[in-house]
Amino acid sequence: MKRFKTLLIIITITISVNSQIRSGISPFRFVPDMYIGANFGPNLFVSEGIGQYFLNGSVGLSESIFLGYNFTQIFGAKIIGSFGSMSWPLQPVSLIDVNNDKKFSIMSMSVEGLLNVSNIFGYYNLNKPVDFVVFGGLGFISREKALYKNEFIGLLFKGGAQFDYRINYKFDINVNFTGNIMADSFNENVVGVNFDAFPELKVGLTYHIRGGNGFR
């Protein structure tokens, strides 16, 4: 959470320095676009026994910072660094142990390919209030040892969708749903499904670095 707040402070300073957004950007003319941002929200750890535990002891918090680039009005890419806290109930040996949860932190780095669905079925227009983007990606995820026997480092597979609500030519509010899949050994329990996963629902802010080529 501290990292997320730090990035928001940096973005706020950027706003104050560039408070006067230059006019003259053509809303219909696409120019390659770099952006930075951050978001945060709850995650839900899904693994063996999820039907029994579900929300009881399985919810954590995810925070992400990202750097992205739109190569065309349809295709883009994004690098994401994520941090989070997660929780997973221990197998209870008695009624006394039912709420004895494993709490641990995670960190991941990944790359996503982006597809702007709004511009596929419509047209590029910076005056549109909402953009809808789907994505898929690959990266690495690590879990601290905590109450487990060992630390975990492995591949991370991602997919999801994002809504961007445009405040102006520089700023968007992003609402992001991501599904993350890891090896079944993530929680050191390899009985049942052959993978572990956690969906995330995050909300945040995006700042577009629209250069001089974007001005008429």
Sequence and secondary structure as in RCSB ss.txt:
>XXXX:A:sequence
MKRFKTLLIIITITISVNSQIRSGISPFRFVPDMYIGANFGPNLFVSEGIGQYFLNGSVGLSESIFLGYNFTQIF
GAKIIGSFGSMSWPLQPVSLIDVNNDKKFSIMSMSVEGLLNVSNIFGYYNLNKPVDFVVFGGLGFISREKALYKN
EFIGLLFKGGAQFDYRINYKFDINVNFTGNIMADSFNENVVGVNFDAFPELKVGLTYHIRGGNGFR
>XXXX:A:secstr
 HHHHHHHHHHHHHHHHT S  S B TTS   EEEEEEEEEEEE B TTHHHHTTTT EEEEEEEEEEEESSSSE
EEEEEEEEEEEEEE   SSGGGTT EEEEEEEEEEEEEEEEHHHHSS   TT SEEEEEEEEEEEEEE  TTSSS
 EEEEEEEEEEEEEEESSSSEEEEEEEEEEEEEGGGGT  SSSSEEEEEEEEEEEEEEE  GGGB 
